[in-house]
């Protein structure tokens, strides 16, 4: 949510709010560098971002990298720590994942990142 610019948590106290602002500023700098590295054609897609917050670029970056990020987040998840014990869409294709951090086809383990925070 932070990368995509959709995080609702702004902090409880002034120190957390200050850190959150600094984090958002740093993410903005990172995506400004990513933007500069894009081709002119790709930059044209994001040119109407008047506030330079790069929200659409951030969303596109997340979509392109979410599999890799989820893989990294879950790679050391131990037995019984994984929130989903099975993979598959039907009764015939469901398999257990008790000692593995992801499904055998390496699919993204969740789509919670697309559920609004207030509904999680």
The first five atom37 places (N, CA, C, CB, O) and aatype in JSON, in Angstrom:
{
  "aatype": [20, 20, 20, 20, 20, 20, 20, 20, 20, 20, 20, 20, 20, 20, 20, 20, 20, 20, 20, 20, 20, 20, 20, 20, 20, 20, 20, 20, 20, 20, 20, 20, 20, 20, 20, 20, 20, 20, 20, 20, 20, 20, 20, 20, 20, 20, 20, 20, 20, 20, 20, 20, 20, 20, 20, 20, 20, 20, 20, 20, 20, 20, 20, 20, 20, 20, 20, 20, 20, 20, 20, 20, 20, 20, 20, 20, 20, 20, 20, 20, 20, 20, 20, 20, 20, 20, 20, 20, 20, 20, 20, 20, 20, 20, 20, 20, 20, 20, 20, 20, 20, 20, 20, 20, 20, 20, 20, 20, 20, 20, 20, 20, 20, 20, 20, 20, 20, 20, 20, 20],
  "atom_mask": [
    [1, 1, 1, 1, 1],
    [1, 1, 1, 1, 1],
    [1, 1, 1, 1, 1],
    [1, 1, 1, 1, 1],
    [1, 1, 1, 1, 1],
    [1, 1, 1, 1, 1],
    [1, 1, 1, 1, 1],
    [1, 1, 1, 1, 1],
    [1, 1, 1, 1, 1],
    [1, 1, 1, 1, 1],
    [1, 1, 1, 1, 1],
    [1, 1, 1, 1, 1],
    [1, 1, 1, 1, 1],
    [1, 1, 1, 1, 1],
    [1, 1, 1, 1, 1],
    [1, 1, 1, 1, 1],
    [1, 1, 1, 1, 1],
    [1, 1, 1, 1, 1],
    [1, 1, 1, 1, 1],
    [1, 1, 1, 1, 1],
    [1, 1, 1, 1, 1],
    [1, 1, 1, 1, 1],
    [1, 1, 1, 1, 1],
    [1, 1, 1, 1, 1],
    [1, 1, 1, 1, 1],
    [1, 1, 1, 1, 1],
    [1, 1, 1, 1, 1],
    [1, 1, 1, 1, 1],
    [1, 1, 1, 1, 1],
    [1, 1, 1, 1, 1],
    [1, 1, 1, 1, 1],
    [1, 1, 1, 1, 1],
    [1, 1, 1, 1, 1],
    [1, 1, 1, 1, 1],
    [1, 1, 1, 1, 1],
    [1, 1, 1, 1, 1],
    [1, 1, 1, 1, 1],
    [1, 1, 1, 1, 1],
    [1, 1, 1, 1, 1],
    [1, 1, 1, 1, 1],
    [1, 1, 1, 1, 1],
    [1, 1, 1, 1, 1],
    [1, 1, 1, 1, 1],
    [1, 1, 1, 1, 1],
    [1, 1, 1, 1, 1],
    [1, 1, 1, 1, 1],
    [1, 1, 1, 1, 1],
    [1, 1, 1, 1, 1],
    [1, 1, 1, 1, 1],
    [1, 1, 1, 1, 1],
    [1, 1, 1, 1, 1],
    [1, 1, 1, 1, 1],
    [1, 1, 1, 1, 1],
    [1, 1, 1, 1, 1],
    [1, 1, 1, 1, 1],
    [1, 1, 1, 1, 1],
    [1, 1, 1, 1, 1],
    [1, 1, 1, 1, 1],
    [1, 1, 1, 1, 1],
    [1, 1, 1, 1, 1],
    [1, 1, 1, 1, 1],
    [1, 1, 1, 1, 1],
    [1, 1, 1, 1, 1],
    [1, 1, 1, 1, 1],
    [1, 1, 1, 1, 1],
    [1, 1, 1, 1, 1],
    [1, 1, 1, 1, 1],
    [1, 1, 1, 1, 1],
    [1, 1, 1, 1, 1],
    [1, 1, 1, 1, 1],
    [1, 1, 1, 1, 1],
    [1, 1, 1, 1, 1],
    [1, 1, 1, 1, 1],
    [1, 1, 1, 1, 1],
    [1, 1, 1, 1, 1],
    [1, 1, 1, 1, 1],
    [1, 1, 1, 1, 1],
    [1, 1, 1, 1, 1],
    [1, 1, 1, 1, 1],
    [1, 1, 1, 1, 1],
    [1, 1, 1, 1, 1],
    [1, 1, 1, 1, 1],
    [1, 1, 1, 1, 1],
    [1, 1, 1, 1, 1],
    [1, 1, 1, 1, 1],
    [1, 1, 1, 1, 1],
    [1, 1, 1, 1, 1],
    [1, 1, 1, 1, 1],
    [1, 1, 1, 1, 1],
    [1, 1, 1, 1, 1],
    [1, 1, 1, 1, 1],
    [1, 1, 1, 1, 1],
    [1, 1, 1, 1, 1],
    [1, 1, 1, 1, 1],
    [1, 1, 1, 1, 1],
    [1, 1, 1, 1, 1],
    [1, 1, 1, 1, 1],
    [1, 1, 1, 1, 1],
    [1, 1, 1, 1, 1],
    [1, 1, 1, 1, 1],
    [1, 1, 1, 1, 1],
    [1, 1, 1, 1, 1],
    [1, 1, 1, 1, 1],
    [1, 1, 1, 1, 1],
    [1, 1, 1, 1, 1],
    [1, 1, 1, 1, 1],
    [1, 1, 1, 1, 1],
    [1, 1, 1, 1, 1],
    [1, 1, 1, 1, 1],
    [1, 1, 1, 1, 1],
    [1, 1, 1, 1, 1],
    [1, 1, 1, 1, 1],
    [1, 1, 1, 1, 1],
    [1, 1, 1, 1, 1],
    [1, 1, 1, 1, 1],
    [1, 1, 1, 1, 1],
    [1, 1, 1, 1, 1],
    [1, 1, 1, 1, 1],
    [1, 1, 1, 1, 1],
    [1, 1, 1, 1, 1]
  ],
  "atom_positions": [
    [[0.82, -1.2, 0.0], [0.0, 0.0, 0.0], [0.86, 1.26, 0.0], [-0.93, 0.0, 1.2], [0.51, 2.26, -0.63]],
    [[1.97, 1.21, 0.7], [2.85, 2.38, 0.74], [3.42, 2.64, -0.65], [4.0, 2.17, 1.76], [3.43, 3.78, -1.11]],
    [[3.9, 1.61, -1.31], [4.47, 1.76, -2.65], [3.42, 2.31, -3.61], [5.01, 0.42, -3.18], [3.7, 3.22, -4.39]],
    [[2.23, 1.77, -3.55], [1.17, 2.17, -4.47], [0.54, 3.51, -4.08], [0.1, 1.1, -4.52], [-0.27, 4.04, -4.84]],
    [[0.91, 4.06, -2.92], [0.37, 5.35, -2.5], [-1.03, 5.25, -1.92], [0.36, 6.29, -3.64], [-1.76, 6.24, -1.9]],
    [[-1.41, 4.06, -1.44], [-2.77, 3.85, -0.93], [-2.82, 3.57, 0.56], [-3.41, 2.73, -1.66], [-3.88, 3.24, 1.08]],
    [[-1.72, 3.69, 1.28], [-1.69, 3.34, 2.69], [-2.51, 4.35, 3.49], [-0.25, 3.28, 3.21], [-2.3, 5.56, 3.37]],
    [[-3.43, 3.85, 4.29], [-4.3, 4.73, 5.08], [-3.67, 5.1, 6.42], [-5.63, 4.06, 5.32], [-4.09, 6.09, 7.03]],
    [[-2.69, 4.34, 6.88], [-2.11, 4.59, 8.19], [-1.15, 5.78, 8.1], [-1.37, 3.34, 8.71], [-0.16, 5.74, 7.37]],
    [[-1.45, 6.8, 8.84], [-0.62, 8.01, 8.82], [0.2, 8.17, 10.08], [-1.49, 9.22, 8.62], [1.02, 9.09, 10.16]],
    [[0.01, 7.31, 11.07], [0.76, 7.4, 12.32], [-0.1, 7.88, 13.46], [1.94, 8.31, 12.15], [-1.07, 8.62, 13.27]],
    [[0.27, 7.44, 14.66], [-0.49, 7.81, 15.86], [0.02, 9.1, 16.5], [-0.44, 6.69, 16.86], [-0.76, 9.88, 17.04]],
    [[1.3, 9.31, 16.43], [1.86, 10.49, 17.07], [2.67, 11.3, 16.05], [2.74, 10.1, 18.28], [2.83, 10.9, 14.9]],
    [[3.17, 12.42, 16.5], [3.9, 13.32, 15.59], [5.16, 12.68, 15.02], [4.27, 14.6, 16.31], [5.5, 12.91, 13.86]],
    [[5.85, 11.87, 15.83], [7.07, 11.22, 15.36], [6.77, 10.25, 14.23], [7.78, 10.49, 16.51], [7.48, 10.23, 13.22]],
    [[5.73, 9.44, 14.38], [5.34, 8.5, 13.33], [4.89, 9.25, 12.08], [4.23, 7.57, 13.82], [5.22, 8.84, 10.96]],
    [[4.15, 10.32, 12.26], [3.7, 11.11, 11.11], [4.9, 11.72, 10.38], [2.73, 12.22, 11.57], [4.92, 11.78, 9.15]],
    [[5.87, 12.17, 11.14], [7.09, 12.74, 10.56], [7.85, 11.67, 9.77], [8.0, 13.34, 11.66], [8.31, 11.92, 8.65]],
    [[7.97, 10.47, 10.34], [8.64, 9.38, 9.65], [7.88, 8.97, 8.4], [8.8, 8.17, 10.59], [8.48, 8.67, 7.37]],
    [[6.57, 8.98, 8.49], [5.73, 8.62, 7.34], [5.92, 9.62, 6.21], [4.24, 8.56, 7.76], [6.02, 9.24, 5.04]],
    [[5.98, 10.91, 6.55], [6.21, 11.95, 5.54], [7.57, 11.76, 4.88], [6.13, 13.35, 6.18], [7.71, 11.89, 3.66]],
    [[8.59, 11.44, 5.69], [9.93, 11.23, 5.17], [9.96, 10.0, 4.25], [10.94, 11.05, 6.32], [10.6, 10.03, 3.2]],
    [[9.27, 8.94, 4.65], [9.19, 7.74, 3.82], [8.54, 8.06, 2.48], [8.4, 6.64, 4.54], [9.04, 7.65, 1.43]],
    [[7.44, 8.79, 2.51], [6.73, 9.15, 1.28], [7.63, 10.02, 0.39], [5.42, 9.9, 1.61], [7.63, 9.87, -0.84]],
    [[8.39, 10.91, 1.0], [9.31, 11.77, 0.25], [10.4, 10.93, -0.42], [9.95, 12.83, 1.19], [10.74, 11.15, -1.59]],
    [[10.95, 9.96, 0.32], [11.99, 9.09, -0.23], [11.45, 8.21, -1.36], [12.58, 8.22, 0.87], [12.13, 8.01, -2.37]],
    [[10.25, 7.69, -1.18], [9.64, 6.88, -2.24], [9.43, 7.74, -3.49], [8.3, 6.27, -1.77], [9.64, 7.28, -4.61]],
    [[9.02, 8.99, -3.28], [8.86, 9.91, -4.4], [10.16, 10.12, -5.16], [8.33, 11.25, -3.91], [10.17, 10.16, -6.39]],
    [[11.27, 10.24, -4.43], [12.58, 10.4, -5.07], [12.96, 9.16, -5.87], [13.66, 10.68, -4.01], [13.48, 9.26, -6.98]],
    [[12.68, 8.0, -5.3], [12.99, 6.75, -6.0], [12.21, 6.65, -7.3], [12.69, 5.53, -5.09], [12.76, 6.29, -8.34]],
    [[10.91, 6.96, -7.23], [10.1, 6.85, -8.44], [10.4, 7.97, -9.43], [8.63, 6.86, -8.08], [10.15, 7.81, -10.62]],
    [[10.91, 9.09, -8.96], [11.36, 10.14, -9.88], [12.56, 9.62, -10.68], [11.74, 11.44, -9.1], [12.67, 9.89, -11.88]],
    [[13.46, 8.89, -10.02], [14.6, 8.3, -10.72], [14.15, 7.23, -11.71], [15.6, 7.7, -9.7], [14.66, 7.14, -12.82]],
    [[13.19, 6.41, -11.29], [12.64, 5.4, -12.21], [12.04, 6.09, -13.42], [11.58, 4.51, -11.5], [12.23, 5.65, -14.56]],
    [[11.3, 7.17, -13.18], [10.66, 7.92, -14.27], [11.71, 8.45, -15.25], [9.83, 9.1, -13.7], [11.54, 8.36, -16.47]],
    [[12.79, 9.01, -14.71], [13.85, 9.55, -15.57], [14.49, 8.47, -16.44], [14.92, 10.22, -14.72], [14.98, 8.77, -17.53]],
    [[14.49, 7.23, -15.97], [15.07, 6.13, -16.72], [14.16, 5.53, -17.77], [15.49, 5.07, -15.79], [14.57, 4.66, -18.54]],
    [[12.92, 5.99, -17.82], [11.96, 5.47, -18.8], [12.2, 6.08, -20.18], [10.52, 5.75, -18.35], [12.79, 7.15, -20.3]],
    [[11.75, 5.39, -21.2], [11.81, 5.95, -22.55], [10.83, 7.12, -22.63], [11.48, 4.86, -23.62], [9.95, 7.26, -21.78]],
    [[10.99, 7.96, -23.63], [10.07, 9.1, -23.81], [8.63, 8.62, -23.96], [10.47, 9.93, -25.03], [7.69, 9.24, -23.44]],
    [[8.48, 7.52, -24.67], [7.13, 6.97, -24.88], [6.5, 6.56, -23.55], [7.19, 5.76, -25.84], [5.32, 6.83, -23.3]],
    [[7.28, 5.92, -22.71], [6.77, 5.51, -21.4], [6.54, 6.73, -20.5], [7.75, 4.52, -20.72], [5.56, 6.77, -19.76]],
    [[7.43, 7.72, -20.57], [7.25, 8.93, -19.77], [5.97, 9.65, -20.14], [8.45, 9.87, -19.95], [5.32, 10.25, -19.28]],
    [[5.59, 9.59, -21.4], [4.37, 10.27, -21.85], [3.14, 9.74, -21.13], [4.2, 10.11, -23.36], [2.18, 10.48, -20.9]],
    [[3.16, 8.48, -20.77], [2.03, 7.88, -20.05], [1.83, 8.53, -18.68], [2.25, 6.38, -19.88], [0.71, 8.58, -18.17]],
    [[2.91, 9.03, -18.08], [2.86, 9.57, -16.72], [3.02, 11.09, -16.67], [3.93, 8.93, -15.88], [3.18, 11.65, -15.58]],
    [[2.98, 11.77, -17.81], [3.29, 13.21, -17.85], [2.26, 14.09, -17.16], [3.41, 13.64, -19.28], [2.59, 15.22, -16.78]],
    [[1.04, 13.63, -16.98], [0.0, 14.46, -16.36], [0.02, 14.42, -14.84], [-1.34, 14.03, -16.84], [-0.94, 14.84, -14.19]],
    [[1.08, 13.93, -14.28], [1.23, 13.85, -12.83], [1.8, 15.18, -12.32], [2.16, 12.65, -12.42], [3.0, 15.31, -12.09]],
    [[0.92, 16.16, -12.14], [1.35, 17.52, -11.82], [2.03, 17.63, -10.46], [0.16, 18.44, -11.86], [2.9, 18.49, -10.27]],
    [[1.65, 16.78, -9.51], [2.24, 16.85, -8.17], [3.49, 15.99, -8.03], [1.22, 16.42, -7.14], [4.11, 15.95, -6.97]],
    [[3.86, 15.31, -9.11], [5.03, 14.42, -9.11], [4.98, 13.38, -7.99], [6.29, 15.24, -8.98], [6.01, 13.07, -7.38]],
    [[3.79, 12.85, -7.72], [3.7, 11.78, -6.73], [3.81, 10.4, -7.39], [2.38, 11.88, -5.96], [3.97, 9.39, -6.71]],
    [[3.74, 10.38, -8.71], [3.96, 9.17, -9.51], [3.05, 8.01, -9.11], [5.4, 8.74, -9.39], [3.48, 6.86, -9.16]],
    [[1.83, 8.29, -8.71], [0.92, 7.23, -8.26], [0.67, 6.19, -9.35], [-0.4, 7.82, -7.82], [0.66, 4.99, -9.06]],
    [[0.47, 6.61, -10.59], [0.23, 5.62, -11.65], [1.49, 4.81, -11.93], [-0.25, 6.32, -12.93], [1.41, 3.6, -12.16]],
    [[2.64, 5.46, -11.93], [3.89, 4.74, -12.12], [4.1, 3.74, -10.98], [5.08, 5.72, -12.2], [4.54, 2.62, -11.21]],
    [[3.79, 4.15, -9.76], [3.92, 3.27, -8.61], [2.99, 2.07, -8.73], [3.62, 4.04, -7.31], [3.39, 0.94, -8.44]],
    [[1.78, 2.31, -9.16], [0.81, 1.23, -9.35], [1.31, 0.26, -10.43], [-0.58, 1.8, -9.75], [1.24, -0.96, -10.25]],
    [[1.8, 0.79, -11.53], [2.31, -0.05, -12.61], [3.55, -0.83, -12.16], [2.63, 0.8, -13.84], [3.72, -2.0, -12.51]],
    [[4.42, -0.17, -11.4], [5.62, -0.84, -10.89], [5.22, -1.99, -9.98], [6.52, 0.16, -10.12], [5.78, -3.08, -10.07]],
    [[4.25, -1.75, -9.1], [3.79, -2.81, -8.19], [3.22, -3.99, -8.99], [2.71, -2.27, -7.21], [3.53, -5.14, -8.7]],
    [[2.42, -3.7, -9.99], [1.83, -4.77, -10.8], [2.92, -5.59, -11.49], [0.87, -4.18, -11.85], [2.81, -6.81, -11.6]],
    [[3.97, -4.93, -11.96], [5.06, -5.62, -12.64], [5.93, -6.42, -11.68], [5.91, -4.62, -13.39], [6.56, -7.4, -12.09]],
    [[5.99, -6.02, -10.42], [6.93, -6.64, -9.48], [6.29, -7.38, -8.32], [7.81, -5.6, -8.94], [7.01, -7.95, -7.5]],
    [[4.97, -7.4, -8.22], [4.33, -7.97, -7.03], [4.65, -9.44, -6.82], [2.84, -7.8, -7.12], [4.81, -9.87, -5.68]],
    [[4.76, -10.23, -7.88], [5.1, -11.65, -7.72], [6.46, -11.81, -7.04], [5.12, -12.36, -9.09], [6.61, -12.61, -6.12]],
    [[7.43, -11.06, -7.51], [8.78, -11.14, -6.95], [8.79, -10.67, -5.5], [9.75, -10.31, -7.78], [9.47, -11.27, -4.67]],
    [[8.06, -9.62, -5.21], [8.02, -9.09, -3.85], [7.35, -10.08, -2.9], [7.29, -7.75, -3.81], [7.87, -10.34, -1.81]],
    [[6.21, -10.64, -3.31], [5.54, -11.63, -2.45], [6.43, -12.85, -2.26], [4.18, -12.05, -3.07], [6.45, -13.44, -1.18]],
    [[7.16, -13.23, -3.28], [8.08, -14.37, -3.17], [9.14, -14.06, -2.12], [8.73, -14.69, -4.55], [9.46, -14.92, -1.3]],
    [[9.69, -12.87, -2.16], [10.7, -12.47, -1.18], [10.13, -12.39, 0.23], [11.32, -11.13, -1.57], [10.77, -12.81, 1.19]],
    [[8.93, -11.86, 0.36], [8.31, -11.71, 1.68], [8.04, -13.07, 2.31], [7.0, -10.93, 1.57], [8.21, -13.24, 3.52]],
    [[7.64, -14.05, 1.51], [7.23, -15.34, 2.06], [8.29, -16.43, 1.99], [6.02, -15.8, 1.35], [8.01, -17.55, 2.4]],
    [[9.47, -16.16, 1.49], [10.44, -17.23, 1.23], [10.92, -17.94, 2.49], [11.62, -16.68, 0.5], [11.28, -19.11, 2.41]],
    [[10.95, -17.29, 3.63], [11.42, -17.93, 4.86], [10.29, -18.21, 5.85], [12.45, -17.07, 5.52], [10.54, -18.42, 7.03]],
    [[9.07, -18.22, 5.38], [7.95, -18.5, 6.26], [8.02, -19.96, 6.67], [6.59, -18.17, 5.57], [8.08, -20.85, 5.83]],
    [[8.03, -20.2, 7.98], [8.15, -21.56, 8.49], [6.84, -22.31, 8.53], [8.73, -21.53, 9.85], [5.78, -21.79, 8.18]],
    [[6.93, -23.55, 8.95], [5.75, -24.42, 9.05], [4.69, -23.78, 9.95], [6.15, -25.81, 9.6], [5.01, -23.23, 11.01]],
    [[3.46, -23.84, 9.52], [2.3, -23.32, 10.26], [2.31, -21.8, 10.42], [2.24, -23.96, 11.61], [1.5, -21.27, 11.18]],
    [[3.18, -21.12, 9.75], [3.2, -19.66, 9.83], [2.53, -19.04, 8.61], [4.64, -19.15, 9.95], [2.21, -17.85, 8.6]],
    [[2.32, -19.84, 7.62], [1.74, -19.36, 6.36], [0.23, -19.26, 6.51], [2.1, -20.31, 5.19], [-0.4, -20.21, 6.98]],
    [[-0.36, -18.15, 6.14], [-1.78, -17.93, 6.41], [-2.7, -18.72, 5.51], [-2.09, -16.48, 6.27], [-3.9, -18.8, 5.79]],
    [[-2.21, -19.29, 4.44], [-3.05, -20.1, 3.58], [-2.45, -21.5, 3.47], [-3.21, -19.45, 2.17], [-1.33, -21.65, 2.98]],
    [[-3.17, -22.5, 3.93], [-2.63, -23.86, 3.98], [-2.81, -24.63, 2.69], [-3.28, -24.61, 5.1], [-2.27, -25.73, 2.55]],
    [[-3.56, -24.1, 1.74], [-3.8, -24.84, 0.5], [-3.67, -23.93, -0.71], [-5.18, -25.49, 0.53], [-3.75, -22.71, -0.61]],
    [[-3.48, -24.57, -1.85], [-3.47, -23.89, -3.14], [-4.44, -24.61, -4.06], [-2.03, -23.85, -3.76], [-4.71, -25.8, -3.86]],
    [[-4.95, -23.93, -5.02], [-5.84, -24.54, -5.99], [-7.21, -23.89, -5.96], [-5.97, -26.03, -5.74], [-7.6, -23.27, -4.97]],
    [[-7.92, -24.04, -7.06], [-9.22, -23.38, -7.21], [-10.4, -24.3, -7.0], [-9.31, -22.77, -8.55], [-11.51, -23.83, -6.74]],
    [[-10.18, -25.59, -7.1], [-11.3, -26.53, -6.96], [-10.91, -27.65, -6.01], [-11.72, -27.1, -8.33], [-9.74, -27.78, -5.63]],
    [[-11.88, -28.43, -5.64], [-11.62, -29.55, -4.74], [-10.61, -30.52, -5.35], [-12.92, -30.28, -4.41], [-9.81, -31.12, -4.62]],
    [[-10.65, -30.69, -6.65], [-9.75, -31.63, -7.33], [-8.33, -31.1, -7.49], [-10.3, -31.98, -8.68], [-7.39, -31.88, -7.66]],
    [[-8.15, -29.79, -7.46], [-6.81, -29.23, -7.66], [-6.19, -28.69, -6.38], [-6.87, -28.12, -8.69], [-5.07, -28.18, -6.41]],
    [[-6.89, -28.79, -5.28], [-6.39, -28.25, -4.02], [-5.26, -29.13, -3.48], [-7.52, -28.13, -2.98], [-5.4, -30.35, -3.38]],
    [[-4.14, -28.49, -3.13], [-3.02, -29.2, -2.52], [-2.63, -28.48, -1.25], [-1.82, -29.3, -3.5], [-2.86, -27.27, -1.12]],
    [[-2.04, -29.19, -0.32], [-1.62, -28.59, 0.94], [-0.24, -27.95, 0.79], [-1.61, -29.64, 2.07], [0.59, -28.41, 0.0]],
    [[0.0, -26.89, 1.55], [1.29, -26.21, 1.52], [1.86, -26.06, 2.93], [1.16, -24.83, 0.85], [2.35, -24.98, 3.26]],
    [[1.81, -27.08, 3.78], [2.2, -26.9, 5.18], [3.67, -26.57, 5.4], [1.87, -28.11, 5.93], [3.99, -25.87, 6.36]],
    [[4.57, -27.06, 4.57], [5.99, -26.81, 4.77], [6.6, -25.96, 3.68], [6.73, -28.11, 4.86], [7.82, -25.87, 3.55]],
    [[5.76, -25.34, 2.9], [6.24, -24.54, 1.77], [5.71, -23.12, 1.92], [5.8, -25.15, 0.41], [4.68, -22.88, 2.54]],
    [[6.43, -22.21, 1.36], [6.01, -20.82, 1.5], [5.1, -20.35, 0.38], [7.2, -19.93, 1.57], [4.58, -19.24, 0.44]],
    [[4.9, -21.18, -0.63], [4.01, -20.77, -1.71], [3.56, -22.0, -2.48], [4.71, -19.76, -2.65], [4.04, -23.11, -2.25]],
    [[2.66, -21.78, -3.38], [2.12, -22.87, -4.19], [3.16, -23.36, -5.19], [0.84, -22.41, -4.93], [4.12, -22.65, -5.49]],
    [[2.96, -24.58, -5.7], [3.96, -25.18, -6.58], [4.16, -24.4, -7.88], [3.57, -26.58, -6.91], [5.25, -24.44, -8.45]],
    [[3.15, -23.72, -8.34], [3.32, -22.94, -9.57], [3.82, -21.53, -9.3], [2.0, -22.88, -10.33], [3.83, -20.68, -10.19]],
    [[4.24, -21.29, -8.06], [4.84, -20.01, -7.67], [3.88, -18.84, -7.79], [6.07, -19.74, -8.51], [4.31, -17.71, -8.01]],
    [[2.6, -19.09, -7.65], [1.62, -18.01, -7.77], [1.71, -17.08, -6.56], [0.2, -18.57, -7.9], [2.16, -17.47, -5.49]],
    [[1.27, -15.86, -6.76], [1.22, -14.89, -5.67], [0.28, -15.44, -4.6], [0.73, -13.48, -6.18], [-0.82, -15.88, -4.93]],
    [[0.69, -15.44, -3.33], [-0.1, -16.1, -2.3], [-1.37, -15.38, -1.88], [0.74, -16.29, -1.12], [-2.21, -15.98, -1.21]],
    [[-1.53, -14.15, -2.26], [-2.71, -13.42, -1.8], [-3.03, -12.28, -2.75], [-2.49, -12.89, -0.4], [-2.19, -11.8, -3.51]],
    [[-4.25, -11.86, -2.67], [-4.66, -10.65, -3.38], [-5.14, -9.61, -2.37], [-5.76, -10.96, -4.41], [-5.84, -8.67, -2.74]],
    [[-4.76, -9.79, -1.1], [-5.12, -8.83, -0.07], [-4.59, -7.44, -0.39], [-4.6, -9.29, 1.28], [-5.16, -6.44, 0.06]],
    [[-3.5, -7.35, -1.15], [-2.94, -6.04, -1.46], [-3.87, -5.21, -2.34], [-1.6, -6.2, -2.14], [-3.66, -4.01, -2.5]],
    [[-4.89, -5.83, -2.9], [-5.87, -5.08, -3.7], [-7.19, -4.88, -2.97], [-6.11, -5.8, -5.0], [-8.11, -4.28, -3.52]],
    [[-7.29, -5.39, -1.75], [-8.48, -5.16, -0.93], [-8.23, -3.88, -0.14], [-8.79, -6.4, 0.03], [-7.18, -3.76, 0.49]],
    [[-9.16, -2.93, -0.15], [-8.93, -1.7, 0.61], [-8.62, -2.0, 2.08], [-10.17, -0.79, 0.52], [-9.19, -2.92, 2.66]],
    [[-7.71, -1.23, 2.66], [-7.25, -1.49, 4.02], [-8.4, -1.59, 5.02], [-6.3, -0.41, 4.45], [-8.37, -2.45, 5.9]],
    [[-9.37, -0.74, 4.91], [-10.44, -0.73, 5.9], [-11.31, -1.99, 5.84], [-11.31, 0.49, 5.72], [-12.12, -2.22, 6.74]],
    [[-11.16, -2.8, 4.79], [-11.91, -4.05, 4.68], [-11.09, -5.28, 5.07], [-12.42, -4.21, 3.26], [-11.62, -6.38, 5.14]],
    [[-9.8, -5.1, 5.32], [-8.94, -6.25, 5.66], [-9.11, -6.64, 7.1], [-7.48, -5.95, 5.39], [-8.48, -7.59, 7.56]]
  ]
}
